[in-house]
Amino acid sequence: MEVHHHPELPHGKKKRFKEYVLEFLMIFLAVTMGFIAENVREHISDHSKEKEYITGMIKDLAIDTANLKTIINYNKKQEKGIDSLRIIPKEKLTDIKVQDSLYSYARNYLFGFNPFKNDDVTLIQLRNAGGYRLIRNKKVLDSIAGYESKINISDIQLNYLYASLTKSIDAASAIFDLNGYEKFKSNPLTTPVLITTDKEKINTFYNQSWLMSIAVRNYGHMLEDQLKYATHTIKYIKAQYDIE
């Protein structure tokens, strides 16, 4: 009787160790290259965003410098007007022309002022969108933060100026007939405008005028300092980022 031997079935070929290593290296390389590519894309995006912020900051600072110059000139005019008011002799206020002159200076220079409001479009973006982290130049970042600090300081003085303005109007209301402006406008230097000769009220008005003058002067000095800083910051940022 014949005996038939079944042919041996081929067994699966085992992978060699080198092949496993090669597959691992290929997968690792693919993941690494993807990670690097993503980092490069993020870097390019961040660099583009940084340049956008820097360009916007320069534009905002340029607007601020123009506005600061206008307001500083106005402040100087206001301070000079208040100083002219303060040298009007109290003892001559019985003369209608003298009291009308006092009233005219008060209306022109004591009842208002021109506050500075910075163009803060880019600063808001830097704060709210986490943009500060994109500014790679540490010194430029410090310069921008320094400018924002100066804005906050001048705002504190602005609040004092608001308070001084309110007190000036109150003091003027105690000695002048403010409702008689239309009559005064049609007949300047001939219209009685004082509603009291009370020395205490008149002294309070002059004292408050002096305090208002100080508030205007101090605010003006802060704005002048801010203007110098803004002008310097524009030049510095342009130099650091090679912008014409």
C-alpha positions in Angstrom: 0.0 0.0 0.0 1.3 3.4 -1.0 1.7 6.0 1.6 1.1 9.6 0.4 3.0 12.3 2.2 1.3 15.7 2.3 3.5 18.5 1.1 4.5 20.9 3.8 2.6 24.2 3.7 4.9 27.2 3.6 5.0 29.1 6.9 4.7 32.9 7.0 8.0 34.5 6.5 9.2 36.2 9.7 10.2 39.8 9.4 13.7 40.6 10.4 14.6 43.1 13.1 16.0 45.5 10.6 12.7 45.7 8.8 10.8 46.7 12.1 13.4 49.3 12.8 13.0 50.7 9.2 9.2 50.9 9.5 9.5 52.6 12.9 12.0 55.1 11.5 9.7 55.9 8.5 6.7 56.4 10.8 8.7 58.5 13.2 10.1 60.6 10.3 6.6 61.2 8.8 5.3 62.3 12.2 8.3 64.5 12.8 8.1 66.1 9.4 4.4 66.8 9.9 5.2 68.4 13.2 8.0 70.5 11.7 5.8 71.6 8.8 3.0 72.6 11.3 5.5 74.6 13.3 6.9 76.3 10.2 3.3 77.3 9.2 2.6 78.6 12.7 5.9 80.5 12.7 5.1 82.1 9.3 1.6 83.0 10.5 2.9 84.5 13.8 5.6 86.4 12.0 2.9 87.8 9.6 0.7 88.7 12.5 3.6 90.3 14.4 4.4 92.5 11.4 0.7 93.5 11.1 0.6 94.5 14.8 3.9 96.5 14.4 2.6 98.3 11.3 -0.7 99.1 13.1 1.2 100.3 16.2 3.2 102.7 14.1 0.1 104.0 12.4 -1.7 104.5 15.8 1.3 106.3 17.3 1.5 108.6 14.2 -2.2 109.6 14.8 -1.5 110.1 18.5 1.4 112.4 17.9 -0.7 114.6 15.5 -3.5 114.8 18.1 -1.1 115.4 21.0 0.4 118.4 19.2 -3.0 120.0 18.6 -4.1 119.4 22.2 -0.8 120.7 23.7 -1.2 123.9 21.7 -4.8 124.3 22.9 -3.7 123.7 26.5 -1.0 126.4 26.3 -3.6 128.8 25.0 -6.0 127.9 27.8 -3.4 128.2 30.5 -2.4 131.7 29.2 -6.1 132.7 29.1 -6.6 131.6 32.7 -3.5 133.4 33.8 -4.8 136.6 32.2 -8.1 136.1 34.1 -6.2 135.8 37.4 -4.4 139.1 37.1 -7.7 141.1 36.8 -7.9 143.1 40.0 -10.6 142.0 42.4 -11.0 145.6 43.7 -11.9 146.9 40.3 -14.8 144.5 39.7 -17.3 147.3 40.5 -16.3 148.6 37.0 -18.7 146.9 34.5 -16.0 146.7 31.9 -13.6 144.9 34.3 -16.2 142.4 35.4 -17.3 141.8 31.8 -13.6 141.1 30.9 -13.5 138.6 33.8 -16.7 136.9 32.6 -15.4 136.7 29.1 -12.1 135.0 30.2 -14.1 132.6 32.4 -16.4 131.5 29.6 -13.5 131.1 27.1 -11.0 129.3 29.3 -12.6 127.9 32.5 -15.7 126.1 31.3 -14.1 123.3 29.2 -10.8 121.7 28.0 -9.6 119.5 25.2 -8.9 115.9 26.5 -6.5 113.5 24.7 -7.9 110.1 23.6 -5.3 107.8 22.1 -5.9 105.7 19.0 -6.0 102.4 20.8 -7.0 100.0 18.0 -3.7 98.0 18.0 -3.3 98.2 21.8 -6.7 96.6 22.3 -5.8 93.8 19.8 -2.5 93.2 21.6 -4.3 92.9 25.0 -7.4 90.9 24.0 -6.0 88.6 21.3 -2.8 87.7 23.2 -0.8 89.7 20.6 1.9 90.7 23.1 3.3 87.2 22.9 3.9 87.6 19.2 6.2 90.6 19.6 9.6 88.8 19.6 11.7 91.9 20.1 11.7 92.4 23.9 12.9 96.0 23.8 10.1 96.9 21.4 7.6 95.2 23.6 8.9 97.2 26.6 8.6 100.4 24.6 5.0 99.7 23.7 4.2 98.8 27.3 5.9 102.0 28.4 3.8 104.1 26.1 0.6 102.4 27.5 1.8 103.2 31.0 2.2 106.9 30.1 -1.4 106.9 28.7 -2.6 105.6 32.1 -0.7 108.2 34.0 -2.0 111.1 31.9 -5.5 109.7 32.3 -5.1 110.1 36.1 -4.2 113.7 35.6 -7.2 114.1 33.2 -9.5 112.9 36.0 -8.1 115.6 38.3 -8.7 118.1 35.5 -12.3 117.0 35.2 -12.8 117.5 38.9 -11.1 121.0 38.8 -13.4 121.9 35.8 -16.5 121.0 37.8 -15.3 123.1 40.8 -14.5 126.1 38.5 -18.0 126.0 37.0 -19.5 125.9 40.5 -17.4 128.8 41.6 -18.3 130.8 38.5 -22.0 130.1 39.0 -21.8 131.6 42.5 -20.7 135.0 41.2 -21.8 135.3 37.6 -25.2 135.5 35.9 -24.5 132.6 33.5 -28.0 132.9 32.0 -27.3 136.4 30.8 -24.8 135.3 28.1 -27.0 136.3 25.2 -27.4 139.8 26.5 -23.6 139.9 27.2 -22.8 138.7 23.7 -24.8 141.5 22.1 -23.5 144.1 24.5 -20.0 143.1 25.7 -18.2 145.3 28.2 -21.5 147.1 29.1 -23.5 144.3 30.6 -23.4 143.8 34.4 -22.7 140.1 35.0 -21.7 139.8 38.6 -24.6 138.7 40.9 -22.7 139.2 44.1 -20.0 141.3 45.7 -19.4 138.7 48.4 -15.6 138.7 48.9 -15.5 135.1 50.0 -17.2 133.8 46.9 -15.1 136.0 44.7 -11.9 134.7 46.4 -13.1 131.2 46.0 -13.5 131.8 42.3 -10.0 133.2 41.9 -8.6 130.4 44.0 -10.3 127.8 41.9 -9.1 129.5 38.7 -5.6 129.2 40.0 -6.1 125.5 40.7 -7.6 125.0 37.2 -4.5 126.7 35.8 -2.3 124.2 37.6 -4.4 121.3 36.5 -4.2 122.4 32.8 -0.4 123.0 33.1 0.3 119.6 34.7 -1.8 117.8 32.1 -0.1 119.7 29.3 3.4 118.7 30.7 2.3 115.0 30.8 1.1 115.2 27.2 4.4 116.8 26.1 6.3 114.0 27.7 3.9 111.5 26.1 4.5 113.2 22.7 8.3 112.9 23.1 7.9 109.2 24.0 5.6 108.5 21.1 7.9 110.2 18.6 10.9 108.3 19.9 8.9 105.0 19.9 8.0 105.4 16.3 11.6 105.9 15.3 12.8 103.0 17.5 10.2 100.5 16.2 11.0 101.4 12.6 14.7 100.9 13.2 14.2 97.6 14.9 12.0 96.2 12.1 13.8 98.0 9.3 10.7 99.9 8.2 11.1 103.1 6.2 
